Amino acid sequence: MIEPYKNQPNYLLNMSQATRVLGNKDYRFVENLIHRGLLNTYNIPGSKRVLLKYHDVMSLPKTEKQD
C-alpha cells in the first residue's frame, strides 16, 4: 500500500528533483510555478541553490492533461 505523502519526511528538493517529482523533464516548469507564486523557495545560507519543500511540491493542485 502506498502511504500518503504527508506521512513522508518533508525533505528539501532542488529544482531538478522537484521537476522529476512532478513528472516533467524541464526545470523551467518548476521555475514557472515559482514565478507564478504557486511554490515557495528556501535557501541554505552560503548556497545559491533554490530549494523547495517536498510537501509543498506534492500539495500543488492537480490538473488533467489536455490533448
WOPEGI-V919818 format. One record per run of one state. SS is the DSSP state (~ for helix, > for strand, _ for the rest). FROM is the first residue (numbers start at 1). TO is the last residue. If there is no record, write none. Layout:
# WOPEGI-V919818
((SS;FROM;TO) (SS;FROM;TO))
This chain:
# WOPEGI-V919818
((_;1;4) (~;5;7) (_;8;11) (>;12;14) (~;15;21) (_;22;27) (~;28;35) (_;36;41) (>;42;42) (_;43;50) (>;51;53) (~;54;58) (_;59;67))
